[in-house]
C-alpha cells in the first residue's frame, strides 16, 4: 500500500497543497486542530450561525469554498479537531482527536502549521477585556462575536489595520488606532508594493480608508504601555515610542476603554518542525524563528516540507503559492513559470514589509512587576533575578525558574521573556528549550485510544538520525 502525504494544518497553504496533490491522484491526510478547514484567514461561521449581512465578518467565502472542495475528493482524509502531537519515527506522525488517534507513516510530510499572535507584556495585559488581535478576529469570524463598548486597537504591523477595519465594519465602537512604527518607515515599502503586490496594497489602502472615513485617527510612533481596571479593563495608557524601544511615560495619555485589542504582529509556529528535527534559524525578514528551507521548500529533513505562515509570515497569497510549490516538489514536477514569478514578487514584498514594520530596537513595555509567564505567574523581576539569566540561555532559565513549563509550553512566554531580557535573536534561537512531544496539550483519553502508543522520539534523537 502506498503511503499518503500527511499535511499538518488545513489552512490556505495546507488546502492548496492538498488540492494540487489530489488532482494528481495522490492520497492525502489533512490533520487540523480546528473543527473546520480554512485556517485563520478563511475562518467561517459554523453551520447554523448567522450575522447581519453587512457585518463584513466573512472573508473570501467563495475562495474558501473552492479550496475546501478538496476535502470531498476521493483519497483525501480530513482529521478535524485533531492534534498532530509528535513524530515517533522519521516521516511518522502521531495524532490524537475525539474520534480517533493513531500514527500515520507518510511518504512526505508538509508542515502548514500557521502562526500565532506575538505576545507583548505590559502592566495590566492580563486583565479581562485585553485580547489579542488574532483572537478578536477569530471570535468575530468564527462566532459572530464583537466586543461592545469603547474599543482601542494598538500594536505593530499590518494586523493592526486589519483588526481595526474589521471591527469598524462589524459595528464596534473603535475609539483609536495606535501603530508603534512611524509612517515614514513604511512609505518606501508601499511604493514598491505598487509593482510587486498591487492587490495586497489596494486591500491595505481599503482598510486604512475605512478607518479614516469613520473619523478615527491613526496615531503612529505610539505604543500601549499600561492598562488599569478591576474585574475588567477600564482604561489604557498610550505613549510615544522612545529611541530605546520603551514608552516615554512622561508623555503618556489615558483613554477610557472597555476592550483593548493588542496586535504586535504574528510569529511562525515552528515547534513541530523542531520536533521533527528540522534545522531552524532566526529570520527578521520572515518575522521570527523558521525552519531552514530549500528552493523547493523542503526542510533539512528529507521529505519534510514547510509552507505558509509557519515557515515565515507572508499572508494568504504567499501561503497559497507555497502550498502549490511544495506539492509540485513532492510530485517531482516543475511549477509553472508564471506561478514562480508571482511567488518571487510576493516573497520579496513580504520580506520588505516584515523589515519595514520591524522596529530598529525591540519594543518593550514590561516592568519588574509585569507578569511575563502567565501559566506559572512569573513576573519579569522573578525571571530577571534568576541566576541563570547571566548565561544568556533560555533553556537554563527555564530549568531554574519554571519559565515555559505551563500549558502553553513556552509558546507565549519564551519569546516575550527573550525580548524583555534583551537577548539577541541568535542567543534566543541557540538556547531555546527543546520542543518535546506532545507538541500541544492532548487529552489522555485520546492518547489512550492509540493502540500503537509508545515512547516518542526526542528532537536530539531525530537530529542524530539525519
C-alpha positions as a printed Julia matrix, in Angstrom:
466×3 Matrix{Float64}:
   0.0    0.0     0.0
   1.34   3.44   -0.91
   1.9    5.87    1.9
  -0.1    9.13    1.93
   1.24  12.63    2.07
   0.46  13.98    5.54
  -0.3   17.7     5.74
  -0.32  19.21    9.22
  -2.64  22.21    9.04
  -5.72  22.77    6.87
  -5.32  26.5     6.33
  -4.66  28.2     2.98
  -1.25  26.57    2.42
  -2.42  23.11    3.5
  -5.57  23.21    1.37
  -3.69  24.48   -1.7
  -1.12  21.71   -1.31
  -3.82  19.07   -0.83
  -5.71  20.28   -3.9
  -2.65  20.02   -6.13
  -1.73  16.56   -4.81
  -5.28  15.25   -5.04
  -5.59  16.41   -8.65
  -2.5   14.32   -9.41
  -4.06  11.25   -7.8
  -2.03  11.22   -4.59
  -3.53  10.09   -1.3
  -3.59  12.89    1.27
  -4.27  13.1     5.0
  -5.01  16.58    6.39
  -4.64  16.94   10.17
  -6.01  20.11   11.75
  -6.98  21.03   15.3
  -9.86  23.24   14.16
 -13.37  21.94   13.62
 -13.47  23.47   10.13
 -10.8   23.77    7.46
  -9.64  27.2     6.31
  -7.23  28.4     8.97
  -7.39  31.89   10.41
  -7.81  33.79    7.15
 -10.63  31.66    5.72
 -12.29  31.03    9.08
 -16.06  30.76    8.6
 -19.09  30.76   10.88
 -20.17  27.27   11.98
 -23.22  25.79   10.24
 -26.41  27.37   11.57
 -24.76  30.61   12.72
 -25.91  33.88   11.18
 -24.82  37.5    11.44
 -26.05  40.69    9.83
 -25.37  40.56    6.07
 -23.45  43.85    6.19
 -21.26  42.87    9.15
 -18.26  42.25    6.9
 -17.0   39.35    9.01
 -16.85  36.6     6.38
 -13.77  36.88    4.23
 -13.31  35.29    0.81
 -16.07  32.72    1.31
 -16.2   31.85   -2.38
 -12.48  31.16   -2.5
 -12.69  29.24    0.77
 -15.41  27.01   -0.66
 -13.34  26.3    -3.77
 -10.27  25.37   -1.74
 -12.22  23.32    0.8
 -13.79  21.35   -2.04
 -10.73  19.1    -1.96
 -12.0   17.62    1.32
 -14.75  15.8    -0.56
 -12.36  14.27   -3.09
 -11.62  10.53   -3.01
  -8.25   9.8    -1.48
  -8.38  12.81    0.85
  -8.94  12.31    4.58
  -9.58  15.32    6.81
  -8.94  14.69   10.51
 -10.69  17.74   12.0
 -10.36  18.7    15.66
  -7.24  16.54   15.77
  -3.78  17.37   17.1
  -0.59  16.17   15.44
   1.39  15.76   18.64
   4.63  14.0    17.77
   6.87  12.11   15.38
   7.72   8.7    16.88
   9.77   7.76   13.8
  11.03   9.54   10.66
   8.06  10.56    8.48
   5.64   9.06   11.01
   3.09  11.45   12.5
   1.28  10.68   15.76
  -2.14  12.26   16.12
  -4.92  12.36   18.7
  -8.51  13.52   18.4
 -12.04  12.99   19.67
 -12.9   10.38   17.05
  -9.65   8.53   16.52
  -5.99   8.52   17.49
  -3.07   6.77   15.9
   0.02   7.08   13.76
   0.45   7.55   10.04
   3.52   6.54    8.06
   3.85   9.16    5.35
   5.62   9.32    2.01
   6.14  13.03    2.71
   5.12  15.49    5.42
   4.03  19.06    4.76
   4.05  21.4     7.75
   1.4   24.09    7.3
   1.09  24.98   10.98
   0.37  28.67   10.54
   1.24  31.39   13.03
   0.22  32.82   16.37
  -0.04  36.26   17.92
   3.23  37.65   19.21
   2.82  38.29   22.96
   3.6   41.77   24.26
   3.61  42.04   28.07
   2.84  45.34   29.79
   1.32  46.26   33.11
  -2.32  45.14   33.07
  -2.15  42.97   29.95
  -3.7   40.03   31.84
  -6.9   41.97   32.65
 -10.19  40.68   31.22
 -11.0   42.79   28.18
  -7.42  42.83   26.89
  -7.38  40.47   23.9
  -5.05  39.73   21.01
  -5.8   40.98   17.52
  -5.86  37.45   16.15
  -8.18  36.29   18.92
 -10.5   39.23   18.33
 -10.74  38.45   14.62
 -11.31  34.75   15.29
 -14.15  35.46   17.72
 -15.79  37.73   15.18
 -15.39  35.45   12.17
 -15.99  32.07   13.86
 -18.68  33.04   16.37
 -20.06  36.38   15.2
 -18.99  37.97   18.5
 -17.92  41.62   18.5
 -16.83  43.45   21.68
 -19.25  46.04   23.0
 -18.31  49.42   24.43
 -15.28  51.55   23.64
 -12.57  49.61   21.81
  -8.92  50.59   21.3
  -6.65  48.81   18.81
  -2.9   49.07   19.45
   0.21  47.29   18.26
   2.71  46.98   15.45
   2.23  45.52   11.99
  -0.42  45.06    9.29
  -2.72  43.19   11.68
  -3.45  46.49   13.45
  -5.18  47.87   10.35
  -6.94  44.56    9.66
  -8.32  44.3    13.2
  -9.42  47.94   13.36
 -11.1   47.95    9.94
 -12.84  44.63   10.6
 -14.16  45.79   13.96
 -15.46  49.02   12.41
 -17.2   47.06    9.64
 -18.75  44.82   12.29
 -20.2   47.82   14.12
 -17.76  48.08   17.03
 -17.15  51.46   18.69
 -13.47  51.87   17.83
 -12.07  54.94   19.6
  -8.47  54.81   18.45
  -5.82  53.0    16.39
  -2.23  53.02   17.64
   0.74  51.85   15.5
   4.22  51.75   17.03
   6.05  52.2    13.74
   6.15  55.65   12.18
   4.65  56.16    8.71
   7.94  57.27    7.17
   9.42  53.8     7.7
   6.6   52.24    5.67
   6.42  54.63    2.71
   9.19  53.01    0.64
   7.71  49.54    1.04
   4.29  50.82   -0.01
   5.75  52.31   -3.2
   7.5   49.04   -4.06
   4.24  47.22   -3.44
   2.62  49.07   -6.37
   4.51  46.81   -8.77
   5.1   43.73   -6.62
   1.76  43.29   -4.88
  -0.85  45.78   -6.14
  -3.83  43.74   -4.92
  -2.43  43.49   -1.39
  -1.64  47.2    -1.41
  -5.19  48.05   -2.52
  -6.57  45.93    0.31
  -4.34  47.72    2.84
  -5.4   51.12    1.5
  -9.02  49.98    1.8
  -8.51  49.12    5.47
  -6.9   52.5     6.13
  -9.63  54.33    4.22
 -12.36  52.63    6.23
 -10.68  53.71    9.46
 -10.18  57.32    8.37
 -13.7   57.66    6.94
 -15.01  56.6    10.34
 -13.36  59.68   11.8
 -10.76  57.68   13.72
  -7.21  58.95   13.96
  -4.34  56.53   13.34
  -1.5   57.54   15.64
   1.9   56.27   14.55
   5.03  56.14   16.68
   2.97  55.4    19.81
   2.52  52.24   21.85
   0.31  50.9    24.63
   2.16  50.85   27.94
  -0.37  50.15   30.7
  -3.93  49.06   31.42
  -6.0   49.51   34.56
  -9.22  48.01   35.84
 -10.83  45.67   38.33
 -12.94  42.81   37.02
 -12.21  44.12   33.53
 -10.2   46.85   31.85
 -11.4   50.41   32.42
  -8.68  52.49   30.81
  -5.44  52.15   28.87
  -2.34  54.32   28.63
  -0.5   55.04   25.39
   2.83  56.81   25.0
   5.31  57.72   22.26
   7.93  55.09   21.45
  11.31  56.21   22.74
  14.67  55.64   20.99
  15.27  52.64   23.27
  12.01  50.97   22.22
  10.36  51.78   25.55
   7.37  54.09   26.09
   8.09  57.7    27.03
   5.91  57.53   30.13
   6.21  61.25   30.89
   4.05  61.87   27.81
   1.55  59.06   28.31
  -2.14  59.63   27.72
  -5.03  57.71   29.3
  -8.07  56.57   27.32
 -11.29  55.16   28.77
 -11.89  51.79   27.1
 -13.91  48.62   27.61
 -11.78  46.48   25.29
  -8.13  46.73   24.32
  -7.13  44.8    21.19
  -3.37  44.26   21.15
  -1.58  43.12   17.99
   2.21  43.21   17.91
   2.5   41.02   14.85
   2.44  37.31   14.21
   5.2   34.78   14.69
   5.6   31.45   12.88
   4.65  28.28   14.74
   7.84  26.28   14.28
   7.65  23.88   17.24
   6.55  20.89   15.16
   9.46  21.47   12.8
  11.77  21.25   15.8
  10.05  18.03   16.96
  10.87  16.54   13.55
  14.49  17.62   13.9
  14.37  20.36   11.25
  17.1   22.96   11.48
  15.74  26.42   12.35
  17.08  29.95   12.2
  16.05  33.46   13.23
  14.88  35.49   10.24
  13.64  39.03   10.94
  12.55  39.28    7.3
  10.26  36.29    7.92
   9.13  37.6    11.34
  10.7   35.03   13.63
  12.24  31.61   14.05
  11.59  29.48   10.97
  12.76  26.16    9.52
  15.6   26.4     7.01
  14.2   25.55    3.55
  15.44  24.83    0.04
  14.08  26.5    -3.1
  11.55  23.64   -3.22
  10.51  24.49    0.37
  11.99  21.25    1.73
  13.47  21.46    5.23
  16.77  19.97    6.39
  14.91  16.69    6.98
  14.4   14.88    3.65
  10.74  14.52    2.75
   9.56  17.22    5.18
   8.34  20.49    3.68
   7.3   23.71    5.44
   4.83  26.16    3.89
   2.71  29.16    4.78
   2.98  31.43    7.79
   4.53  28.65    9.87
   7.62  29.0     7.69
   7.63  32.79    7.56
   4.89  35.41    7.85
   3.67  36.28    4.37
  -0.11  36.26    4.34
  -2.66  34.25    2.44
  -1.38  34.83   -1.11
   2.14  33.63   -0.29
   0.72  30.68    1.64
  -1.41  29.54   -1.31
   1.55  29.68   -3.68
   3.86  27.85   -1.28
   1.31  25.07   -0.92
   1.38  24.55   -4.68
   5.18  24.75   -4.89
   5.61  22.09   -2.19
   3.06  19.85   -3.92
   4.95  20.2    -7.2
   8.18  19.22   -5.45
   6.54  16.12   -3.95
   5.19  15.21   -7.39
   8.65  15.86   -8.88
   7.2   18.45  -11.21
   8.37  21.95  -12.05
   5.85  24.67  -11.12
   4.55  26.87  -13.89
   6.85  29.85  -14.63
   4.01  32.32  -14.01
   3.43  30.85  -10.54
   7.12  31.05   -9.66
   7.36  34.6   -10.97
   4.39  35.71   -8.87
   5.8   33.92   -5.84
   9.17  35.67   -6.19
   7.45  39.07   -6.36
   5.23  38.41   -3.35
   8.04  36.78   -1.4
  10.23  39.83   -1.9
   7.39  42.16   -0.92
   6.56  40.24    2.28
  10.22  40.34    3.33
  10.31  44.1     2.69
   7.09  44.51    4.67
   8.35  42.49    7.64
  11.57  44.51    7.69
   9.7   47.81    7.36
   7.45  47.07   10.33
  10.31  45.66   12.42
  11.44  48.33   14.93
  15.11  49.31   14.92
  15.23  48.25   18.58
  12.87  45.75   20.26
   9.68  47.23   21.69
   9.43  46.71   25.44
   6.85  47.93   27.95
   7.15  45.36   30.75
   8.24  46.48   34.22
   9.67  44.43   37.07
   6.17  43.61   38.37
   4.72  42.68   34.95
   3.65  39.06   34.53
   5.54  37.55   31.6
   4.76  33.84   32.06
   1.01  33.67   32.6
   0.87  29.91   33.17
   3.35  29.97   36.06
   2.57  33.59   37.08
   6.2   34.63   36.78
   6.93  38.35   36.73
   9.77  39.97   34.82
  11.55  40.66   38.11
  11.38  36.96   39.03
  12.95  35.98   35.72
  15.5   38.81   35.58
  16.65  37.9    39.09
  17.28  34.27   38.19
  20.93  33.3    38.46
  20.89  31.65   35.03
  19.98  34.87   33.2
  23.69  35.71   33.14
  24.3   32.63   30.97
  22.09  34.05   28.22
  20.41  30.65   27.93
  16.62  30.39   27.83
  16.92  26.66   28.46
  18.79  27.19   31.72
  16.42  29.95   32.83
  13.52  27.57   32.2
  15.14  24.85   34.3
  15.62  27.05   37.34
  12.57  29.34   37.14
   9.84  27.15   35.55
   9.52  29.67   32.73
   7.68  27.93   29.87
   6.62  24.88   31.9
   2.9   25.63   31.82
   0.08  24.73   29.47
   1.32  26.96   26.64
   4.64  25.05   26.69
   6.54  28.29   26.25
   4.81  29.38   23.05
   3.73  32.68   24.62
   6.22  33.39   27.38
   9.58  32.31   25.93
   9.62  34.83   23.04
   8.3   37.53   25.37
  10.91  36.7    28.01
  13.73  36.73   25.45
  12.66  40.19   24.27
  12.14  41.53   27.8
  15.55  40.24   28.9
  17.22  41.78   25.86
  18.58  38.5    24.48
  19.81  38.63   20.9
  17.97  36.63   18.25
  20.95  34.31   17.85
  21.16  33.65   21.6
  17.42  33.03   21.82
  17.47  30.51   18.94
  20.61  28.67   20.02
  19.48  28.32   23.65
  15.76  27.75   23.07
  14.45  24.8    25.11
  13.87  21.67   23.09
  10.36  21.1    21.83
   9.07  17.88   23.33
   6.08  15.72   22.49
   3.23  16.24   22.82
   3.78  19.44   20.9
   0.33  20.65   22.03
  -1.74  19.64   25.06
  -3.56  16.38   24.36
  -6.28  14.67   26.39
  -5.05  11.45   27.97
  -8.19   9.59   26.92
  -7.37  10.39   23.31
  -3.83   9.12   23.7
  -5.11   6.01   25.43
  -7.18   5.13   22.37
  -4.0    4.8    20.28
  -3.24   1.08   20.29
   0.27   1.75   18.97
   1.16   4.36   21.58
   4.7    4.11   22.85
   7.76   6.24   23.52
   8.15   9.22   21.22
  11.42  10.38   19.72
  13.17  13.27   21.37
  14.36  16.02   19.0
  18.02  15.16   19.65
  17.3   11.59   18.54
  15.77  12.96   15.35
  18.85  15.08   14.69
  21.16  12.13   15.34
  19.39  10.1    12.64
  19.97  12.68    9.92
